[in-house]
Amino acid sequence: MSGRTVSVSEGPRLARSMAIGPHTLTADESEPLGADTGPTPVEVLLGALGSCTSMAVRASADRHGWPLDRVDVDVRFDAEGQIVRRITLAGDLDATQTERLLATAGRCPVHRLLTGDVTVITVPVVMAAPTGSGDGAARERG
């Protein structure tokens, strides 16, 4: 897992800027709630699963020297709220190689995170409104 912190800052309306190391991404909601300036947070999550799956499969094929020409992953939620991941493998793969690559997909870090027992710890930080102290800077409480 990455040791980098993802920092999220407010933008206009519901748009959010995500800073991850030297990278910046935008998340937003579709209209009318947001301005659709980026994917929704759920779409970002699905993109994380799809890209992680693709990377894991590619790395495994390359490590074994298998003839995987291309791996494409489509991810969506179905009507029951389940994540549906469609993995397309192109190349001169035999049945055993295909089976092993698909098994690798289930072991990518994002898949394991989503299907494992994950705990989210919330650390509240409340910024106090500036007072008449003269410096105008907010002070952190908590």
C-alpha positions in Angstrom: 0.0 0.0 0.0 1.1 3.6 -0.7 2.4 5.6 2.2 1.3 8.9 0.7 -1.5 10.9 2.3 -4.4 11.9 0.1 -5.5 15.4 0.9 -8.9 16.6 -0.2 -9.8 20.3 -0.4 -13.1 22.0 -1.2 -13.7 23.7 -4.5 -16.7 25.3 -6.0 -20.1 23.7 -5.0 -19.4 20.0 -4.4 -16.1 19.8 -6.5 -13.2 18.5 -4.5 -9.5 18.6 -5.3 -7.5 15.5 -4.3 -3.7 16.0 -3.9 -1.8 12.7 -4.0 2.0 13.4 -4.0 2.7 15.5 -7.1 -0.7 14.5 -8.7 -4.0 16.4 -8.5 -7.4 14.9 -9.4 -10.9 16.4 -9.2 -14.0 14.7 -7.9 -17.5 16.2 -8.2 -21.1 15.2 -8.5 -23.1 15.2 -11.7 -25.5 18.0 -12.3 -27.7 19.3 -10.8 -26.0 18.6 -7.4 -22.5 19.4 -8.7 -21.0 20.8 -11.9 -19.7 17.5 -13.2 -16.1 18.8 -13.3 -14.8 15.3 -12.5 -15.8 11.8 -11.7 -18.0 11.2 -8.6 -16.3 9.7 -5.5 -17.9 6.4 -6.3 -16.5 6.5 -9.8 -13.1 7.3 -8.4 -13.4 4.2 -6.2 -14.4 2.0 -9.2 -11.5 3.5 -11.2 -9.1 2.5 -8.4 -10.4 -1.1 -8.5 -10.2 -1.3 -12.3 -6.7 0.2 -12.5 -5.4 -1.9 -9.7 -6.9 -5.0 -11.3 -5.3 -4.2 -14.6 -1.9 -3.5 -13.1 -1.9 -6.7 -11.1 -2.8 -8.8 -14.1 -0.3 -7.1 -16.3 2.5 -7.4 -13.7 1.7 -11.2 -13.3 1.7 -11.8 -17.0 5.0 -10.0 -17.5 6.6 -11.7 -14.6 5.7 -15.1 -16.1 6.5 -14.1 -19.6 3.0 -14.9 -20.8 1.7 -13.5 -24.1 -0.9 -11.1 -22.7 -1.3 -8.4 -25.4 -3.9 -6.3 -23.6 -5.9 -6.2 -20.4 -9.0 -4.1 -20.1 -11.2 -3.8 -17.1 -14.8 -2.3 -16.9 -16.2 -1.8 -13.4 -19.8 -0.7 -12.5 -22.4 -1.2 -9.8 -25.4 -3.4 -10.7 -29.0 -2.8 -9.6 -28.4 -4.7 -6.4 -25.5 -2.5 -5.4 -22.8 -5.2 -6.2 -19.6 -4.2 -7.9 -19.4 -6.0 -11.3 -15.9 -6.2 -12.8 -15.5 -7.3 -16.4 -11.9 -8.3 -17.3 -11.0 -8.7 -20.9 -7.7 -10.5 -21.7 -6.3 -10.4 -25.2 -3.4 -12.6 -26.2 -2.4 -16.2 -27.0 -3.1 -17.4 -23.5 -3.9 -21.0 -22.6 -6.7 -21.9 -20.2 -4.3 -22.3 -17.2 -2.7 -18.9 -17.8 -6.1 -17.3 -18.1 -7.3 -18.9 -14.9 -4.2 -17.8 -13.0 -4.4 -14.2 -14.3 -8.1 -14.0 -13.3 -7.1 -15.3 -9.8 -4.5 -12.6 -9.6 -7.2 -10.0 -10.2 -8.9 -11.1 -7.0 -5.7 -10.4 -5.1 -5.0 -6.8 -6.2 -4.7 -4.5 -3.1 -7.9 -2.5 -3.8 -9.9 -5.7 -4.3 -8.6 -7.0 -1.0 -9.3 -3.7 0.7 -12.9 -3.7 -0.5 -13.6 -7.3 0.4 -11.7 -7.4 3.6 -12.5 -6.3 7.1 -11.5 -2.6 6.9 -11.7 -0.1 9.8 -11.9 3.6 9.1 -10.7 5.7 12.0 -11.9 9.3 12.0 -9.7 11.9 13.7 -11.8 15.1 14.1 -9.9 18.4 13.8 -12.0 21.5 14.5 -10.6 24.8 13.5 -11.8 27.6 15.9 -13.1 30.7 14.3 -10.7 33.7 14.5 -11.2 35.8 17.6 -10.2 39.3 18.3 -6.6 38.3 18.9 -5.5 40.6 16.1 -3.6 38.0 14.1 -6.7 36.8 12.2 -5.3 33.2 12.1 -7.5 30.2 12.9 -6.4 28.0 15.8 -6.6 24.3 15.8 -8.5 22.7 18.7 -8.8 19.0 19.6 
